[in-house]
């Protein structure tokens, strides 16, 4: 018995006449799944966990304005290596201010050896002087983190 329909007769029940009608549907389904996977990967790559590993608050506000803070943030992405950023500003959610990228190996070595990323922060009207756990010193001028919005 032949599985193809005789000319002028209906095809057997449950069997397609040809595969031509299913190809666009399969392609569309595959493209949709692929697009969802790409979006999920982009979302995951953009997600990260933030942890404050050091914080120093300005002892008093300069010029009767808001107090500033200095923070070292460890950012752990879902994919990739942890990174460290230094933040100086007045926004406690770190949405606006002055950021500097720090070398992850240097910060981790300082934490391992000294137990802290920053040994000392000295706030002055001119800016803030930092002494890292590795002995390096860094000065951030006040104009970099004061003012703004």
Secondary structure in CASP SS format (residue, H / E / C, confidence):
PFRMAT SS
TARGET T0000
AUTHOR 0000-0000-0000
METHOD secondary structure of the structure
MODEL  1
X C 1.00
X C 1.00
X C 1.00
X C 1.00
X C 1.00
X C 1.00
X C 1.00
X C 1.00
X C 1.00
X C 1.00
X C 1.00
X C 1.00
X C 1.00
X C 1.00
X C 1.00
X C 1.00
X C 1.00
X C 1.00
X C 1.00
X H 1.00
X H 1.00
X H 1.00
X H 1.00
X H 1.00
X H 1.00
X H 1.00
X H 1.00
X H 1.00
X H 1.00
X H 1.00
X H 1.00
X H 1.00
X H 1.00
X H 1.00
X H 1.00
X H 1.00
X H 1.00
X H 1.00
X H 1.00
X H 1.00
X H 1.00
X H 1.00
X H 1.00
X H 1.00
X H 1.00
X H 1.00
X C 1.00
X E 1.00
X E 1.00
X E 1.00
X E 1.00
X E 1.00
X E 1.00
X E 1.00
X E 1.00
X E 1.00
X E 1.00
X C 1.00
X C 1.00
X C 1.00
X C 1.00
X H 1.00
X H 1.00
X H 1.00
X C 1.00
X C 1.00
X C 1.00
X C 1.00
X E 1.00
X E 1.00
X E 1.00
X E 1.00
X E 1.00
X E 1.00
X E 1.00
X E 1.00
X E 1.00
X C 1.00
X C 1.00
X C 1.00
X C 1.00
X C 1.00
X E 1.00
X E 1.00
X E 1.00
X E 1.00
X E 1.00
X E 1.00
X E 1.00
X C 1.00
X C 1.00
X C 1.00
X C 1.00
X C 1.00
X C 1.00
X C 1.00
X C 1.00
X E 1.00
X E 1.00
X E 1.00
X E 1.00
X E 1.00
X C 1.00
X H 1.00
X H 1.00
X H 1.00
X H 1.00
X H 1.00
X H 1.00
X H 1.00
X H 1.00
X H 1.00
X H 1.00
X H 1.00
X C 1.00
X C 1.00
X C 1.00
X E 1.00
X E 1.00
X E 1.00
X E 1.00
X E 1.00
X E 1.00
X C 1.00
X C 1.00
X C 1.00
X E 1.00
X E 1.00
X E 1.00
X E 1.00
X E 1.00
X E 1.00
X C 1.00
X C 1.00
X C 1.00
X C 1.00
X E 1.00
X E 1.00
X E 1.00
X E 1.00
X E 1.00
X H 1.00
X H 1.00
X H 1.00
X C 1.00
X C 1.00
X C 1.00
X C 1.00
X C 1.00
END
